[in-house]
C-alpha cells in the first residue's frame, strides 16, 4: 500500500514538474516574442526617422518648381549607399520615376472635370488594354474598375464587388483585389497577365498632375499613339548612361512623325520631380525596408515593408 502511495506521489510530483516546465517554456517563448516585437517596433521608429531625414534631403535636392534632369537621371541610375563599418549601420536608397503611367484616378470623370482629356485618355487606354489582352468579360471588368474608382456611387450597380474594399482606388493592392474579384466571378486568369504597371500608376495625385514626359513607359507610348511597341523600344530610352541626353516625349513624337499633337495638359515637357523610393537599412543585424512617393516637396504613401 505504501508503495502504491509512493508511486502515486511520485506520479503527481512528475506531473507538477512537467506542468511547471511547460509553463516556463511558454513564458520563455512569450518573452522571446515580446523582445522580437519590441525589436520590430524599434526598427519601425528607426525607419520613420530615416524617412523624415531622407525626404528633407530630397526637398533640398529637388525643390518644388525647379527641375534638373541630370540630377534626376543620376538618382535613378546610381543608388545611394551609406555605411558605417564600426557600428555596422548602413542604408541603401533607390528611386525610380513615379509618373510613368496614367494615374488611376484619371478614370474618374468627376476628378478630371476641369481637364476632361485626362479621363478620355484613361478610359480609352483601359478599353484598349482589356481588348489587347483578350479579356473574356471586357465590359464587366471595366465596370468593376470604374465602379471602384469613381466618387459617385450609382444606384443598383450590377458590379457591386463581393470583396469589401475602400472606394477610390489609390494603391496597387486595392486594385489587385478588384482583379481577384473579377477572377472569382468570371474564372478568367487573363486579368493577371496584364502588366498593369506599364499603363497605370496607383498613387494619390493632384488636379494638375501630368504624366512624366521624359520617363513615360514605352508600352503606354505604343498604346496611346498607335506605334508598334518594338519600334518604340528601338528609339525610346529606358535606361541611359549619365553621359547620354535623354529624349523627351515631345521630341520623340516629332521624330516619329506622329499625327498626335503634344498635349501639355496630359504630359510634361521635361522630367518631373516625382519618384517612388525604396530604402533599406540595418537595425540590430537585421535588414528592414520602407517605401514612399515623393513629388514636388510632398511625400506620401509611406509603407513600412518590415524585415527583408
Residue pairs with C-beta under 8 A, 6 or more apart in sequence:
39 283
39 284
39 286
40 306
40 307
42 283
42 284
43 283
43 284
43 286
43 288
43 307
44 304
46 281
46 283
46 288
47 281
47 288
47 289
47 290
47 304
50 91
50 279
50 281
50 290
51 279
51 290
51 292
51 299
51 302
54 93
54 277
54 279
55 292
55 294
55 299
58 277
58 294
58 299
59 297
61 71
61 75
62 68
62 71
62 72
62 273
62 294
62 297
63 273
63 297
64 273
64 296
64 297
65 296
66 273
67 270
67 271
67 272
67 273
69 214
69 246
69 270
69 271
70 242
72 97
72 271
72 273
72 275
73 240
73 242
73 246
73 271
74 242
75 95
75 275
76 95
76 96
76 97
76 275
77 239
77 240
77 241
77 242
79 92
79 93
79 94
80 91
80 92
80 93
80 94
81 90
81 91
81 92
81 93
82 90
82 91
83 89
83 90
83 91
84 90
88 282
88 285
89 281
89 282
90 281
90 282
91 279
91 280
91 281
91 282
92 279
92 280
92 281
93 277
93 278
93 279
94 277
94 278
94 279
95 275
95 276
95 277
95 278
95 294
96 275
96 276
96 277
97 212
97 214
97 215
97 271
97 272
97 274
97 275
97 276
98 201
98 203
98 212
98 272
98 274
98 275
98 276
98 293
98 294
98 295
99 201
99 209
99 210
99 211
99 212
99 215
99 268
99 272
99 274
99 295
100 201
100 211
100 212
100 215
100 216
100 217
100 220
101 197
101 198
101 199
101 200
101 201
101 211
101 216
101 217
101 220
102 121
102 122
102 125
102 199
102 200
102 201
102 211
102 220
103 122
103 200
103 201
103 203
103 205
103 209
103 211
104 122
104 149
104 169
104 170
104 175
104 200
104 201
104 202
105 111
105 112
105 149
105 168
105 170
105 204
105 205
106 112
106 118
106 119
106 121
106 122
107 119
107 122
107 123
107 126
107 145
107 146
107 149
107 150
108 119
108 149
108 150
108 151
108 168
109 116
109 119
109 150
110 150
110 151
110 152
111 119
111 151
111 207
112 118
112 119
112 122
114 207
115 207
115 265
117 263
117 265
117 266
118 265
118 266
121 224
121 266
122 200
123 146
125 199
125 200
125 220
125 223
125 224
126 142
126 145
126 200
127 138
127 142
128 223
129 194
129 196
129 199
129 223
130 138
130 141
130 142
131 138
132 223
133 190
133 193
133 194
134 190
135 141
135 188
135 190
135 191
136 186
136 188
136 190
137 182
137 186
137 188
140 159
140 182
140 185
140 186
141 182
141 186
141 191
143 158
143 159
144 159
144 161
144 178
144 181
144 182
145 169
145 175
145 178
146 159
147 154
147 157
147 159
147 160
147 161
148 161
148 165
148 167
148 168
148 169
148 174
148 178
149 167
149 168
149 169
150 168
151 167
151 168
153 167
161 178
161 181
162 181
162 184
162 185
163 177
163 180
163 181
163 184
165 174
165 177
165 178
166 174
169 175
169 178
169 202
170 202
170 203
170 204
170 301
171 202
171 203
171 301
172 196
172 197
172 202
174 202
175 196
175 200
175 202
179 191
179 192
182 188
182 191
183 189
183 191
183 192
195 219
198 217
198 219
198 220
199 217
199 219
199 220
199 223
203 276
203 293
203 300
203 301
204 293
204 300
204 301
210 264
210 265
210 266
210 267
210 268
210 272
211 220
211 266
211 267
211 268
212 267
212 268
212 271
212 272
212 274
213 248
213 249
213 250
213 267
213 268
213 269
213 270
213 271
213 272
214 246
214 247
214 248
214 249
214 268
214 270
214 271
214 272
215 271
215 272
216 249
216 267
218 229
218 232
218 233
218 236
218 238
219 229
221 227
221 232
221 236
221 249
221 252
222 228
222 229
222 231
222 232
224 260
225 253
225 258
225 260
227 256
227 258
231 256
235 247
235 252
235 255
235 256
236 247
236 252
237 244
237 246
237 247
240 246
246 271
247 255
248 269
248 270
249 262
249 267
250 262
250 267
250 269
253 260
253 262
262 269
272 295
273 294
273 295
273 296
274 293
274 294
274 295
274 296
275 293
275 294
275 295
276 291
276 292
276 293
276 294
277 291
277 292
277 293
277 294
278 289
278 290
278 291
278 305
279 289
279 290
279 291
280 287
280 288
280 289
280 308
281 287
281 288
281 289
282 288
286 307
287 307
287 308
288 304
288 305
288 306
288 307
288 308
289 305
289 306
289 308
290 302
290 303
290 304
290 305
291 301
291 302
291 303
291 305
292 299
292 300
292 301
292 302
292 303
293 299
293 300
293 301
